[in-house]
Amino acid sequence: MALGCASTRRTAVAVDAVVPQADAAVAAYDDLAVLTESLLLVQRHYVEEVPLQEMIYGAINGMLLGLDPNSSFLPPKPLAVLEEETRGSFGGIGVSVGLEKDGVKVIAPIEDSPAFKAGIHAGDTIKAVDGIKMSGVSMDDAVKAMRGDKGSEVKVTVERANGETVDVALVRDDIKLASVKGVRELGDGIGYLRITQFSEHAGEDFAQAMTRLEKAKVKELILDLRDNPGGLLESAVAVAEQVLERGAEIVSVRGRDDERPQQHFEAGPCENRFTQIPLAVLVNGGSASAAEIVAGALKAHKRAVLVGETTYGKASVQNVIKLALRPDCAVRLTTGYYYTPDGAMIHGKGIAPDVAVPVPKSAWRQAQMRRMLEEMPGAAGSGMTNMVNDVRDVQLERAQELLKGARVLNNG
């Protein structure tokens, strides 16, 4: 009798499990039938003839864009553009952007780019490109509108943070992204380098710059991540692990089950490790994504003092997954959020500096111009050089003061 009861319960469980699965399969089939019928109706009755592939690609992109602004479908051309950008060069106006409901938010202009020279600032919103409104567009459509061949003209409508709207005429140029710039000794044994973005070779470039500074006998280092819009997660890890002890956690990525890390990154073996040099890291509202991974890891391990302003707050991770049936196309999909080693999820919040040094946009713009001329001495005539001679970078100065003060304390 007992066996019979047990057998009955097992049978009931099996039936209960099968029925919902069957219902779900039928519902999924019905929903796919609705999609197919909609495609056929457009193909038969729409006022203009539309290629079937274009409709299908549009449907896929609409599905992904409905999830979040950073997910999208990448047909062959946009995928090739993305791969080109990752390698470090492309044609366009030179801005790193994020999407907002009312337009395209400028995270940071790329120095010496058309956008930078025309006075487009971090925090500006691009409302339209050549008269085409940017509200509600996908990231790929926004990038496509701004990209183009060198020498081609484009007009962007920009809304400033104070609400002022201006039209800016630009001529596209080749945008080349050097991942590390400005490597030099500032005086009194303090070294400086700036990472502009975390492109494919950022880890190697950082290692070469650090070796150069080490040979110059620098005692402390200022790492400048201001207006660094991010890049590749792997490149951020490659930089951070060089200044952290082996085995130190750098970042974890969590997906749907946010209790367990989907991916976990620790400092691995390095040919050169620079764990003894004291660090100050400069950050601001244009420091985003991969730049926040580095800043967050160094702050969590108390490996560096963060100086400047609260970072942007982009902690979503996108994976580009090529389609097995059509490998020249891909899906860019948000697959998780990254967490700093102390368990903080900073998406939408940013990372607060240890030492806050707020700077007005106008003063930051002048400091950027001076920084550019220091990094590229022949980039401007004597008139421009004279204009920025007296400009101060108060965040950089504060970082120098902190490193000098720590040196005095450590020396007793």
Secondary structure, DSSP 4 states (H G I P E B T S, - for coil): -HHHHHHHHHHHHHHHHHHHHHHHHHHHHHHHHHHHHHHHHHHHHSSS---HHHHHHHHHHHHHHTT-TT-EEE-HHHHHHHHHHHHTEEEES-EEEEEETTEEEEEEEPTTSHHHHTT--TT-EEEEETTEE-TT--HHHHHHHH---TT-EEEEEEE-TTS-EEEEEEE-EEEE--SEEEEEEEETTEEEEEE--B-TTHHHHHHHHHHHHHHTT-SEEEEE-TT---B-HHHHHHHHTTSS-TT-EEEEEE-SSTTS-SEEEE----SS---SS-EEEEE-TT--THHHHHHHHHHHTT-EEEEES------EEEEEEE-SS-TT-EEEEEEEEEE-TTS---TTT----SEE----HHHHHHHHHHHHHHHSTTSS-HHHHHHHTT---HHHHHHHHHHHHHHHHHT-
